[in-house]
């Protein structure tokens, strides 16, 4: 650890460690079943073991890690049922958010959403997975903000990491961009039912593509692509 570096508050260090470990999981640098060792992570990140331990607790609560014993922590392997349940929740909340955004978004909010769509277009053209995931996630985050419902944001907060993980799994990037364009147009139209229908179609298409990519076609079903 660099003892000459300025000291940061423990909360800030814990957040930095948590975000770094989450990013490693999202980007596939830490894969399902990989073991996390506090001592090694502390040395790698240049921190004490305390923020690493607390970051691990936080990521366990988010559903990314499994504490199998006091000395063994591994990256969680999400099952098909886990992913289905995440999409069930995402479907309900995203349809609600899109309808509210269509009803409540003002001109300034719509310009922000359009700007984020433009960033998603540039990211998609780059072909860089991490950049695409970040841009697409920010687009969805802005829809939640435009919905103007504080409770909705609170409910989504503990799911944010896992929903971002879902976004990373679907690599049909051109299709996602086209769906986001349609969703933006629906919200910008101010037609709540159109926006909700578009959001529902988007989530269900994404569900099918993600499940097919992660687990293959469901028994008795063909591939979605």
Buried (B, 14 or more C-beta within 10 A) or exposed (E): EEEEEEEEEEEEBBBBBBBBBBBBBBEEEBEEEEEBEBEEBBEEBEBBEBBBBBBBBBBBEBBBBBEEEEEEBBBBEBEEEEBEEBBEBBBEBBBBBBBBBBBBBEEEBBEBBBEBBEBBBEBBEEEEBBBBBBBBBBBBBBBBBBBBBEEBBEEBEEBBBBBBBBBBBBBBBEBBBEBBEBBBBBBBEBBBEBBBBBBBBBBEBBBBBBBBBBEEEEEEEEEBE
